[in-house]
């Protein structure tokens, strides 16, 4: 499985993960709509924070099950633990180093109805 590295805008938070990126996901829930997130699915056990654990802030809303992480310095959404499948993370595709998002199919998810 390929290994990817990723970071926030300012570089305070750096992380890596192993995943097969076959698609990107965009969700229409109120939070994803506001932050315009395009995400990659990553097994939770695969993601490792390399630097900046103390710079990560977390946001929970609605049921409080999902943990949305962002850099407390630059404000960039980095990844979140999913509400429906806590064994998976969704990673901000635009944080992934060297990923050509234009070359990967995009799947729309109806998070508003869940």
N, CA, C and O atoms as a printed pandas DataFrame, in Angstrom:
     atom_number atom_name residue_name chain_id  residue_number  x_coord  y_coord  z_coord
0              1         N          UNK        A               1    0.860   -1.177    0.000
1              2        CA          UNK        A               1    0.000    0.000    0.000
2              3         C          UNK        A               1    0.904    1.239    0.000
3              4         O          UNK        A               1    1.889    1.288    0.737
4              5         N          UNK        A               2    0.575    2.226   -0.816
5              6        CA          UNK        A               2    1.404    3.437   -0.893
6              7         C          UNK        A               2    1.413    4.226    0.425
7              8         O          UNK        A               2    0.429    4.236    1.165
8              9         N          UNK        A               3    2.523    4.871    0.693
9             10        CA          UNK        A               3    2.683    5.739    1.871
10            11         C          UNK        A               3    2.642    7.193    1.404
11            12         O          UNK        A               3    3.312    7.560    0.438
12            13         N          UNK        A               4    1.861    8.009    2.087
13            14        CA          UNK        A               4    1.715    9.420    1.762
14            15         C          UNK        A               4    2.118   10.263    2.961
15            16         O          UNK        A               4    1.966    9.845    4.109
16            17         N          UNK        A               5    2.629   11.441    2.684
17            18        CA          UNK        A               5    2.880   12.433    3.725
18            19         C          UNK        A               5    1.959   13.615    3.465
19            20         O          UNK        A               5    1.533   13.858    2.335
20            21         N          UNK        A               6    1.660   14.346    4.537
21            22        CA          UNK        A               6    0.728   15.467    4.426
22            23         C          UNK        A               6    1.039   16.481    5.516
23            24         O          UNK        A               6    1.707   16.175    6.504
24            25         N          UNK        A               7    0.538   17.699    5.314
25            26        CA          UNK        A               7    0.736   18.739    6.330
26            27         C          UNK        A               7   -0.317   19.817    6.172
27            28         O          UNK        A               7   -1.009   19.904    5.157
28            29         N          UNK        A               8   -0.418   20.644    7.220
29            30        CA          UNK        A               8   -1.268   21.824    7.149
30            31         C          UNK        A               8   -0.537   22.895    6.335
31            32         O          UNK        A               8    0.559   22.644    5.834
32            33         N          UNK        A               9   -1.119   24.066    6.199
33            34        CA          UNK        A               9   -0.522   25.140    5.404
34            35         C          UNK        A               9    0.790   25.644    5.981
35            36         O          UNK        A               9    1.757   25.828    5.242
36            37         N          UNK        A              10    0.841   25.869    7.285
37            38        CA          UNK        A              10    2.044   26.453    7.901
38            39         C          UNK        A              10    3.114   25.414    8.216
39            40         O          UNK        A              10    4.244   25.778    8.540
40            41         N          UNK        A              11    2.780   24.128    8.127
41            42        CA          UNK        A              11    3.750   23.067    8.389
42            43         C          UNK        A              11    3.878   22.680    9.847
43            44         O          UNK        A              11    4.710   21.838   10.186
44            45         N          UNK        A              12    3.073   23.273   10.721
45            46        CA          UNK        A              12    3.132   22.919   12.138
46            47         C          UNK        A              12    2.661   21.483   12.375
47            48         O          UNK        A              12    3.167   20.801   13.266
48            49         N          UNK        A              13    1.690   21.023   11.576
49            50        CA          UNK        A              13    1.173   19.662   11.695
50            51         C          UNK        A              13    1.604   18.872   10.473
51            52         O          UNK        A              13    1.305   19.241    9.338
52            53         N          UNK        A              14    2.314   17.775   10.725
53            54        CA          UNK        A              14    2.745   16.876    9.651
54            55         C          UNK        A              14    2.319   15.472   10.016
55            56         O          UNK        A              14    2.448   15.048   11.165
56            57         N          UNK        A              15    1.808   14.750    9.027
57            58        CA          UNK        A              15    1.365   13.389    9.287
58            59         C          UNK        A              15    1.598   12.523    8.056
59            60         O          UNK        A              15    1.859   13.025    6.963
60            61         N          UNK        A              16    1.497   11.218    8.257
61            62        CA          UNK        A              16    1.699   10.261    7.175
62            63         C          UNK        A              16    0.679    9.143    7.334
63            64         O          UNK        A              16    0.150    8.913    8.421
64            65         N          UNK        A              17    0.414    8.457    6.234
65            66        CA          UNK        A              17   -0.529    7.344    6.275
66            67         C          UNK        A              17   -0.294    6.423    5.091
67            68         O          UNK        A              17    0.313    6.809    4.092
68            69         N          UNK        A              18   -0.783    5.209    5.220
69            70        CA          UNK        A              18   -0.776    4.221    4.145
70            71         C          UNK        A              18   -2.212    4.055    3.672
71            72         O          UNK        A              18   -3.109    3.823    4.482
72            73         N          UNK        A              19   -2.433    4.171    2.377
73            74        CA          UNK        A              19   -3.787    4.025    1.833
74            75         C          UNK        A              19   -3.715    3.842    0.326
75            76         O          UNK        A              19   -2.770    4.281   -0.330
76            77         N          UNK        A              20   -4.716    3.198   -0.194
77            78        CA          UNK        A              20   -4.898    3.110   -1.636
78            79         C          UNK        A              20   -5.909    4.194   -1.998
79            80         O          UNK        A              20   -7.076    4.092   -1.619
80            81         N          UNK        A              21   -5.492    5.214   -2.712
81            82        CA          UNK        A              21   -6.382    6.326   -3.050
82            83         C          UNK        A              21   -6.981    6.070   -4.429
83            84         O          UNK        A              21   -6.358    6.327   -5.459
84            85         N          UNK        A              22   -8.214    5.554   -4.416
85            86        CA          UNK        A              22   -8.930    5.257   -5.658
86            87         C          UNK        A              22   -9.984    6.301   -5.982
87            88         O          UNK        A              22  -10.451    6.401   -7.117
88            89         N          UNK        A              23  -10.355    7.085   -4.963
89            90        CA          UNK        A              23  -11.388    8.093   -5.159
90            91         C          UNK        A              23  -11.230    9.201   -4.129
91            92         O          UNK        A              23  -10.604    9.025   -3.084
92            93         N          UNK        A              24  -11.807   10.328   -4.448
93            94        CA          UNK        A              24  -11.941   11.436   -3.512
94            95         C          UNK        A              24  -13.415   11.512   -3.136
95            96         O          UNK        A              24  -14.282   11.098   -3.905
96            97         N          UNK        A              25  -13.689   12.039   -1.957
97            98        CA          UNK        A              25  -15.065   12.106   -1.473
98            99         C          UNK        A              25  -15.391   13.551   -1.117
99           100         O          UNK        A              25  -14.595   14.248   -0.486
100          101         N          UNK        A              26  -16.568   13.982   -1.531
101          102        CA          UNK        A              26  -17.087   15.283   -1.116
102          103         C          UNK        A              26  -18.452   15.028   -0.487
103          104         O          UNK        A              26  -19.266   14.273   -1.019
104          105         N          UNK        A              27  -18.688   15.669    0.650
105          106        CA          UNK        A              27  -19.895   15.439    1.436
106          107         C          UNK        A              27  -20.721   16.719    1.480
107          108         O          UNK        A              27  -20.174   17.821    1.439
108          109         N          UNK        A              28  -22.044   16.568    1.563
109          110        CA          UNK        A              28  -22.913   17.742    1.588
110          111         C          UNK        A              28  -23.458   18.075    2.975
111          112         O          UNK        A              28  -24.407   18.849    3.090
112          113         N          UNK        A              29  -22.866   17.496    4.040
113          114        CA          UNK        A              29  -23.315   17.887    5.381
114          115         C          UNK        A              29  -22.956   19.354    5.597
115          116         O          UNK        A              29  -22.181   19.920    4.826
116          117         N          UNK        A              30  -23.506   19.967    6.625
117          118        CA          UNK        A              30  -23.299   21.403    6.815
118          119         C          UNK        A              30  -21.832   21.765    7.062
119          120         O          UNK        A              30  -21.373   22.803    6.587
120          121         N          UNK        A              31  -21.096   20.936    7.787
121          122        CA          UNK        A              31  -19.692   21.243    8.058
122          123         C          UNK        A              31  -18.834   21.103    6.801
123          124         O          UNK        A              31  -18.060   22.004    6.479
124          125         N          UNK        A              32  -18.962   19.991    6.095
125          126        CA          UNK        A              32  -18.166   19.795    4.877
126          127         C          UNK        A              32  -18.506   20.838    3.816
127          128         O          UNK        A              32  -17.630   21.277    3.071
128          129         N          UNK        A              33  -19.773   21.233    3.747
129          130        CA          UNK        A              33  -20.174   22.256    2.789
130          131         C          UNK        A              33  -19.488   23.584    3.103
131          132         O          UNK        A              33  -18.998   24.261    2.198
132          133         N          UNK        A              34  -19.452   23.952    4.366
133          134        CA          UNK        A              34  -18.836   25.226    4.761
134          135         C          UNK        A              34  -17.324   25.229    4.548
135          136         O          UNK        A              34  -16.756   26.241    4.141
136          137         N          UNK        A              35  -16.670   24.093    4.824
137          138        CA          UNK        A              35  -15.207   24.068    4.685
138          139         C          UNK        A              35  -14.752   23.601    3.309
139          140         O          UNK        A              35  -13.557   23.599    3.014
140          141         N          UNK        A              36  -15.709   23.202    2.461
141          142        CA          UNK        A              36  -15.433   22.775    1.076
142          143         C          UNK        A              36  -14.376   21.681    1.029
143          144         O          UNK        A              36  -13.452   21.732    0.218
144          145         N          UNK        A              37  -14.519   20.695    1.901
145          146        CA          UNK        A              37  -13.542   19.621    2.020
146          147         C          UNK        A              37  -13.691   18.592    0.900
147          148         O          UNK        A              37  -14.799   18.187    0.549
148          149         N          UNK        A              38  -12.570   18.187    0.358
149          150        CA          UNK        A              38  -12.470   17.040   -0.537
150          151         C          UNK        A              38  -11.564   16.064    0.205
151          152         O          UNK        A              38  -10.444   16.412    0.580
152          153         N          UNK        A              39  -12.047   14.847    0.416
153          154        CA          UNK        A              39  -11.389   13.950    1.353
154          155         C          UNK        A              39  -10.962   12.629    0.730
155          156         O          UNK        A              39  -11.458   12.207   -0.315
156          157         N          UNK        A              40  -10.016   11.995    1.424
157          158        CA          UNK        A              40   -9.498   10.680    1.082
158          159         C          UNK        A              40   -9.755    9.777    2.281
159          160         O          UNK        A              40   -9.554   10.194    3.421
160          161         N          UNK        A              41  -10.196    8.551    2.038
161          162        CA          UNK        A              41  -10.442    7.595    3.110
162          163         C          UNK        A              41   -9.146    6.899    3.517
163          164         O          UNK        A              41   -8.395    6.412    2.672
164          165         N          UNK        A              42   -8.898    6.863    4.831
165          166        CA          UNK        A              42   -7.663    6.301    5.370
166          167         C          UNK        A              42   -8.003    5.462    6.601
167          168         O          UNK        A              42   -8.730    5.929    7.478
168          169         N          UNK        A              43   -7.491    4.233    6.683
169          170        CA          UNK        A              43   -7.699    3.456    7.917
170          171         C          UNK        A              43   -7.102    4.195    9.119
171          172         O          UNK        A              43   -5.969    4.674    9.058
172          173         N          UNK        A              44   -7.857    4.282   10.190
173          174        CA          UNK        A              44   -7.432    5.033   11.377
174          175         C          UNK        A              44   -6.075    4.556   11.897
175          176         O          UNK        A              44   -5.233    5.372   12.274
176          177         N          UNK        A              45   -5.864    3.257   11.919
177          178        CA          UNK        A              45   -4.612    2.699   12.438
178          179         C          UNK        A              45   -3.410    3.045   11.577
179          180         O          UNK        A              45   -2.271    2.907   12.021
180          181         N          UNK        A              46   -3.647    3.491   10.357
181          182        CA          UNK        A              46   -2.568    3.802    9.425
182          183         C          UNK        A              46   -2.005    5.209    9.601
183          184         O          UNK        A              46   -0.846    5.456    9.268
184          185         N          UNK        A              47   -2.817    6.136   10.122
185          186        CA          UNK        A              47   -2.400    7.537   10.200
186          187         C          UNK        A              47   -1.477    7.763   11.396
187          188         O          UNK        A              47   -1.789    7.374   12.521
188          189         N          UNK        A              48   -0.345    8.394   11.130
189          190        CA          UNK        A              48    0.626    8.717   12.178
190          191         C          UNK        A              48    0.917   10.219   12.144
191          192         O          UNK        A              48    1.238   10.773   11.092
192          193         N          UNK        A              49    0.802   10.861   13.285
193          194        CA          UNK        A              49    1.175   12.270   13.388
194          195         C          UNK        A              49    2.683   12.321   13.585
195          196         O          UNK        A              49    3.211   11.797   14.566
196          197         N          UNK        A              50    3.368   12.956   12.646
197          198        CA          UNK        A              50    4.829   13.031   12.680
198          199         C          UNK        A              50    5.320   14.229   13.484
199          200         O          UNK        A              50    6.307   14.132   14.214
200          201         N          UNK        A              51    4.633   15.352   13.349
201          202        CA          UNK        A              51    4.997   16.580   14.065
202          203         C          UNK        A              51    3.735   17.377   14.357
203          204         O          UNK        A              51    2.773   17.345   13.590
204          205         N          UNK        A              52    3.752   18.088   15.468
205          206        CA          UNK        A              52    2.703   19.053   15.748
206          207         C          UNK        A              52    1.461   18.528   16.428
207          208         O          UNK        A              52    0.394   19.132   16.319
208          209         N          UNK        A              53    1.579   17.414   17.130
209          210        CA          UNK        A              53    0.404   16.897   17.831
210          211         C          UNK        A              53   -0.198   17.962   18.740
211          212         O          UNK        A              53   -1.418   18.079   18.847
212          213         N          UNK        A              54    0.669   18.742   19.397
213          214        CA          UNK        A              54    0.177   19.789   20.304
214          215         C          UNK        A              54   -0.454   20.969   19.556
215          216         O          UNK        A              54   -1.180   21.763   20.155
216          217         N          UNK        A              55   -0.182   21.088   18.255
217          218        CA          UNK        A              55   -0.773   22.163   17.455
218          219         C          UNK        A              55   -2.157   21.795   16.933
219          220         O          UNK        A              55   -2.878   22.659   16.433
220          221         N          UNK        A              56   -2.535   20.526   17.043
221          222        CA          UNK        A              56   -3.853   20.105   16.569
222          223         C          UNK        A              56   -4.946   20.524   17.540
223          224         O          UNK        A              56   -4.822   20.336   18.750
224          225         N          UNK        A              57   -5.997   21.084   17.008
225          226        CA          UNK        A              57   -7.206   21.371   17.774
226          227         C          UNK        A              57   -8.307   20.478   17.225
227          228         O          UNK        A              57   -8.218   19.979   16.103
228          229         N          UNK        A              58   -9.329   20.286   18.018
229          230        CA          UNK        A              58  -10.408   19.387   17.622
230          231         C          UNK        A              58  -11.749   20.098   17.729
231          232         O          UNK        A              58  -11.954   20.957   18.587
232          233         N          UNK        A              59  -12.648   19.721   16.840
233          234        CA          UNK        A              59  -13.997   20.281   16.843
234          235         C          UNK        A              59  -14.997   19.137   16.738
235          236         O          UNK        A              59  -14.856   18.256   15.889
236          237         N          UNK        A              60  -15.996   19.154   17.594
237          238        CA          UNK        A              60  -17.089   18.175   17.540
238          239         C          UNK        A              60  -18.402   18.939   17.469
239          240         O          UNK        A              60  -18.532   20.021   18.041
240          241         N          UNK        A              61  -19.359   18.379   16.776
241          242        CA          UNK        A              61  -20.665   19.020   16.700
242          243         C          UNK        A              61  -21.725   17.937   16.563
243          244         O          UNK        A              61  -21.398   16.758   16.430
244          245         N          UNK        A              62  -22.973   18.328   16.595
245          246        CA          UNK        A              62  -24.117   17.436   16.445
246          247         C          UNK        A              62  -24.026   16.301   17.467
247          248         O          UNK        A              62  -24.203   16.551   18.659
248          249         N          UNK        A              63  -23.756   15.062   17.042
249          250        CA          UNK        A              63  -23.715   13.926   17.974
250          251         C          UNK        A              63  -22.415   13.879   18.775
251          252         O          UNK        A              63  -22.345   13.172   19.780
252          253         N          UNK        A              64  -21.399   14.603   18.361
253          254        CA          UNK        A              64  -20.112   14.598   19.049
254          255         C          UNK        A              64  -19.263   13.383   18.761
255          256         O          UNK        A              64  -18.191   13.228   19.345
256          257         N          UNK        A              65  -19.717   12.517   17.872
257          258        CA          UNK        A              65  -18.984   11.289   17.571
258          259         C          UNK        A              65  -17.775   11.512   16.678
259          260         O          UNK        A              65  -16.738   10.878   16.873
260          261         N          UNK        A              66  -17.892   12.391   15.717
261          262        CA          UNK        A              66  -16.781   12.661   14.800
262          263         C          UNK        A              66  -15.837   13.670   15.440
263          264         O          UNK        A              66  -16.276   14.636   16.065
264          265         N          UNK        A              67  -14.536   13.437   15.278
265          266        CA          UNK        A              67  -13.513   14.330   15.801
266          267         C          UNK        A              67  -12.837   15.004   14.615
267          268         O          UNK        A              67  -12.077   14.361   13.892
268          269         N          UNK        A              68  -13.100   16.275   14.408
269          270        CA          UNK        A              68  -12.537   17.030   13.285
270          271         C          UNK        A              68  -11.295   17.764   13.780
271          272         O          UNK        A              68  -11.376   18.574   14.703
272          273         N          UNK        A              69  -10.142   17.481   13.166
273          274        CA          UNK        A              69   -8.875   18.054   13.605
274          275         C          UNK        A              69   -8.392   19.114   12.626
275          276         O          UNK        A              69   -8.489   18.956   11.409
276          277         N          UNK        A              70   -7.871   20.195   13.187
277          278        CA          UNK        A              70   -7.335   21.271   12.373
278          279         C          UNK        A              70   -6.135   21.882   13.086
279          280         O          UNK        A              70   -5.973   21.723   14.296
280          281         N          UNK        A              71   -5.306   22.573   12.335
281          282        CA          UNK        A              71   -4.117   23.220   12.892
282          283         C          UNK        A              71   -4.542   24.478   13.646
283          284         O          UNK        A              71   -5.239   25.331   13.097
284          285         N          UNK        A              72   -4.123   24.586   14.891
285          286        CA          UNK        A              72   -4.483   25.758   15.689
286          287         C          UNK        A              72   -3.682   27.001   15.291
287          288         O          UNK        A              72   -3.998   28.107   15.730
288          289         N          UNK        A              73   -2.653   26.827   14.466
289          290        CA          UNK        A              73   -1.864   27.965   14.002
290          291         C          UNK        A              73   -2.437   28.568   12.728
291          292         O          UNK        A              73   -2.729   29.763   12.683
292          293         N          UNK        A              74   -2.603   27.741   11.678
293          294        CA          UNK        A              74   -3.074   28.271   10.391
294          295         C          UNK        A              74   -4.553   28.004   10.124
295          296         O          UNK        A              74   -5.122   28.578    9.196
296          297         N          UNK        A              75   -5.180   27.146   10.920
297          298        CA          UNK        A              75   -6.612   26.892   10.799
298          299         C          UNK        A              75   -7.016   25.855    9.766
299          300         O          UNK        A              75   -8.210   25.632    9.569
300          301         N          UNK        A              76   -6.072   25.220    9.105
301          302        CA          UNK        A              76   -6.403   24.265    8.042
302          303         C          UNK        A              76   -6.951   22.963    8.619
303          304         O          UNK        A              76   -6.362   22.378    9.528
304          305         N          UNK        A              77   -8.091   22.514    8.078
305          306        CA          UNK        A              77   -8.654   21.205    8.404
306          307         C          UNK        A              77   -7.719   20.142    7.838
307          308         O          UNK        A              77   -7.430   20.141    6.642
308          309         N          UNK        A              78   -7.245   19.235    8.698
309          310        CA          UNK        A              78   -6.304   18.200    8.271
310          311         C          UNK        A              78   -6.970   16.851    8.065
311          312         O          UNK        A              78   -6.793   16.221    7.022
312          313         N          UNK        A              79   -7.736   16.403    9.053
313          314        CA          UNK        A              79   -8.401   15.100    8.963
314          315         C          UNK        A              79   -9.463   15.006   10.053
315          316         O          UNK        A              79   -9.505   15.822   10.973
316          317         N          UNK        A              80  -10.323   13.986    9.930
317          318        CA          UNK        A              80  -11.286   13.738   11.004
318          319         C          UNK        A              80  -11.589   12.251   11.120
319          320         O          UNK        A              80  -11.547   11.500   10.145
320          321         N          UNK        A              81  -11.891   11.862   12.339
321          322        CA          UNK        A              81  -12.355   10.502   12.594
322          323         C          UNK        A              81  -13.844   10.488   12.295
323          324         O          UNK        A              81  -14.585   11.349   12.769
324          325         N          UNK        A              82  -14.273    9.531   11.525
325          326        CA          UNK        A              82  -15.666    9.514   11.063
326          327         C          UNK        A              82  -16.655    9.141   12.161
327          328         O          UNK        A              82  -16.346    8.379   13.077
328          329         N          UNK        A              83  -17.828    9.692   12.038
329          330        CA          UNK        A              83  -18.927    9.376   12.964
330          331         C          UNK        A              83  -19.486    7.991   12.671
331          332         O          UNK        A              83  -19.664    7.184   13.583
332          333         N          UNK        A              84  -19.760    7.717   11.407
333          334        CA          UNK        A              84  -20.401    6.459   11.042
334          335         C          UNK        A              84  -19.436    5.282   11.090
335          336         O          UNK        A              84  -19.847    4.162   11.396
336          337         N          UNK        A              85  -18.160    5.516   10.793
337          338        CA          UNK        A              85  -17.158    4.453   10.830
338          339         C          UNK        A              85  -15.914    4.966   11.554
339          340         O          UNK        A              85  -14.983    5.445   10.908
340          341         N          UNK        A              86  -15.883    4.872   12.896
341          342        CA          UNK        A              86  -14.765    5.402   13.669
342          343         C          UNK        A              86  -13.420    4.727   13.381
343          344         O          UNK        A              86  -12.381    5.232   13.807
344          345         N          UNK        A              87  -13.418    3.628   12.685
345          346        CA          UNK        A              87  -12.161    2.952   12.318
346          347         C          UNK        A              87  -11.503    3.619   11.110
347          348         O          UNK        A              87  -10.414    3.223   10.695
348          349         N          UNK        A              88  -12.166    4.631   10.549
349          350        CA          UNK        A              88  -11.643    5.325    9.371
350          351         C          UNK        A              88  -11.474    6.812    9.665
351          352         O          UNK        A              88  -12.217    7.405   10.447
352          353         N          UNK        A              89  -10.476    7.388    9.015
353          354        CA          UNK        A              89  -10.289    8.828    8.985
354          355         C          UNK        A              89  -10.612    9.320    7.584
355          356         O          UNK        A              89  -10.461    8.586    6.607
356          357         N          UNK        A              90  -11.048   10.542    7.495
357          358        CA          UNK        A              90  -11.118   11.250    6.229
358          359         C          UNK        A              90  -10.040   12.314    6.295
359          360         O          UNK        A              90  -10.001   13.112    7.232
360          361         N          UNK        A              91   -9.165   12.326    5.298
361          362        CA          UNK        A              91   -8.032   13.250    5.251
362          363         C          UNK        A              91   -8.306   14.290    4.180
363          364         O          UNK        A              91   -8.794   13.962    3.099
364          365         N          UNK        A              92   -7.992   15.544    4.477
365          366        CA          UNK        A              92   -8.115   16.627    3.513
366          367         C          UNK        A              92   -7.165   16.346    2.352
367          368         O          UNK        A              92   -5.946   16.383    2.523
368          369         N          UNK        A              93   -7.713   16.069    1.183
369          370        CA          UNK        A              93   -6.905   15.704    0.012
370          371         C          UNK        A              93   -5.898   16.777   -0.352
371          372         O          UNK        A              93   -4.828   16.470   -0.878
372          373         N          UNK        A              94   -6.226   18.036   -0.078
373          374        CA          UNK        A              94   -5.332   19.134   -0.447
374          375         C          UNK        A              94   -4.153   19.289    0.515
375          376         O          UNK        A              94   -3.254   20.089    0.259
376          377         N          UNK        A              95   -4.145   18.544    1.606
377          378        CA          UNK        A              95   -3.001   18.532    2.527
378          379         C          UNK        A              95   -1.959   17.495    2.113
379          380         O          UNK        A              95   -0.833   17.526    2.609
380          381         N          UNK        A              96   -2.313   16.585    1.221
381          382        CA          UNK        A              96   -1.427   15.478    0.853
382          383         C          UNK        A              96   -0.369   15.953   -0.136
383          384         O          UNK        A              96   -0.686   16.494   -1.196
384          385         N          UNK        A              97    0.878   15.744    0.226
385          386        CA          UNK        A              97    2.004   16.184   -0.595
386          387         C          UNK        A              97    2.004   15.504   -1.962
387          388         O          UNK        A              97    1.985   14.276   -2.051
388          389         N          UNK        A              98    2.025   16.308   -3.026
389          390        CA          UNK        A              98    2.169   15.809   -4.392
390          391         C          UNK        A              98    0.968   15.097   -4.981
391          392         O          UNK        A              98    1.080   14.521   -6.064
392          393         N          UNK        A              99   -0.175   15.110   -4.317
393          394        CA          UNK        A              99   -1.358   14.420   -4.847
394          395         C          UNK        A              99   -2.011   15.265   -5.939
395          396         O          UNK        A              99   -2.326   16.435   -5.723
396          397         N          UNK        A             100   -2.210   14.669   -7.100
397          398        CA          UNK        A             100   -2.890   15.349   -8.204
398          399         C          UNK        A             100   -4.377   15.043   -8.106
399          400         O          UNK        A             100   -4.838   14.029   -8.630
400          401         N          UNK        A             101   -5.125   15.906   -7.444
401          402        CA          UNK        A             101   -6.548   15.650   -7.210
402          403         C          UNK        A             101   -7.353   15.651   -8.507
403          404         O          UNK        A             101   -8.433   15.064   -8.557
404          405         N          UNK        A             102   -6.854   16.289   -9.543
405          406        CA          UNK        A             102   -7.589   16.327  -10.813
406          407         C          UNK        A             102   -7.571   14.971  -11.532
407          408         O          UNK        A             102   -8.352   14.758  -12.460
408          409         N          UNK        A             103   -6.706   14.072  -11.122
409          410        CA          UNK        A             103   -6.578   12.775  -11.784
410          411         C          UNK        A             103   -7.350   11.664  -11.069
411          412         O          UNK        A             103   -7.287   10.506  -11.482
412          413         N          UNK        A             104   -8.078   12.003  -10.001
413          414        CA          UNK        A             104   -8.762   10.994   -9.182
414          415         C          UNK        A             104  -10.265   11.239   -9.231
415          416         O          UNK        A             104  -10.714   12.375   -9.078
416          417         N          UNK        A             105  -11.055   10.169   -9.447
417          418        CA          UNK        A             105  -12.518   10.326   -9.489
418          419         C          UNK        A             105  -13.077   10.870   -8.173
419          420         O          UNK        A             105  -12.560   10.585   -7.093
420          421         N          UNK        A             106  -14.145   11.660   -8.293
421          422        CA          UNK        A             106  -14.792   12.295   -7.141
422          423         C          UNK        A             106  -16.158   11.665   -6.912
423          424         O          UNK        A             106  -16.979   11.582   -7.826
424          425         N          UNK        A             107  -16.395   11.212   -5.654
425          426        CA          UNK        A             107  -17.685   10.624   -5.289
426          427         C          UNK        A             107  -18.395   11.559   -4.314
427          428         O          UNK        A             107  -17.795   12.027   -3.346
428          429         N          UNK        A             108  -19.671   11.827   -4.571
429          430        CA          UNK        A             108  -20.475   12.681   -3.699
430          431         C          UNK        A             108  -21.217   11.825   -2.670
431          432         O          UNK        A             108  -21.814   10.805   -3.016
432          433         N          UNK        A             109  -21.174   12.247   -1.407
433          434        CA          UNK        A             109  -21.823   11.532   -0.319
434          435         C          UNK        A             109  -22.897   12.425    0.275
435          436         O          UNK        A             109  -22.682   13.622    0.464
436          437         N          UNK        A             110  -24.056   11.844    0.570
437          438        CA          UNK        A             110  -25.166   12.594    1.158
438          439         C          UNK        A             110  -25.089   12.547    2.668
439          440         O          UNK        A             110  -25.840   11.807    3.303
440          441         N          UNK        A             111  -24.194   13.324    3.251
441          442        CA          UNK        A             111  -24.053   13.390    4.709
442          443         C          UNK        A             111  -25.157   14.185    5.369
443          444         O          UNK        A             111  -25.404   14.027    6.564
444          445         N          UNK        A             112  -25.820   15.031    4.616
445          446        CA          UNK        A             112  -26.907   15.863    5.146
446          447         C          UNK        A             112  -28.064   14.997    5.645
447          448         O          UNK        A             112  -28.744   15.363    6.603
448          449         N          UNK        A             113  -28.288   13.855    5.002
449          450        CA          UNK        A             113  -29.420   12.990    5.352
450          451         C          UNK        A             113  -29.086   11.951    6.413
451          452         O          UNK        A             113  -29.971   11.215    6.849
452          453         N          UNK        A             114  -27.831   11.877    6.835
453          454        CA          UNK        A             114  -27.446   10.818    7.798
454          455         C          UNK        A             114  -27.539   11.296    9.207
455          456         O          UNK        A             114  -27.254   10.540   10.136
